[in-house]
């Protein structure tokens, strides 16, 4: 049984998967009728590939002139920014939501990068509480300045909740007196 023209065309275009492509190749090799069909399809394919691409602008101008003559279009072509665009309502809502989310993210990014606050509170028992909302690059400078401050040997640094610290080194447990700067 010979394959129809659509299957032969698909095989010629390389659209038939294995093992069917080998079966068709064997059949076309042994069937003179299918070989003749395949040669005709190849001739049509070559003719289509060699033919020059027609210029579509004259046909487009004839259609536009016909529409203008019937009153369906105007002579002047509207600029791109004045043309009406129709979008489905869900697509328009999704686009508006995306714009709002991006604007909010940009606003938060700008506010957080420019927002830096350090509040140092000296406590009556000789301790210091430091609240920080600053970029990480500023924290090292702050810690160095605290280290140089000899007026208060003890301090507590309270970081914002969204700060994530990476542990470095081995975890170690010890007594408070081992970590204190004061000598007992």
Secondary structure, DSSP 8 states (H G I E B T S, - for coil): ----HHHHHHHHTT---TTHHHHHHHHHHH-HHHHHHHHHHHHHHHHHHHS-----HHHHHHHHHHHHHHTSS-SS---GGGS-----HHHHHHHHHHHHHHHHHHHHHHHHHH--EEEEEE-TTS-EEEEEES-HHHHHHHHHHHHH--S-S--EEEE-TT------S------HHHH-SS--
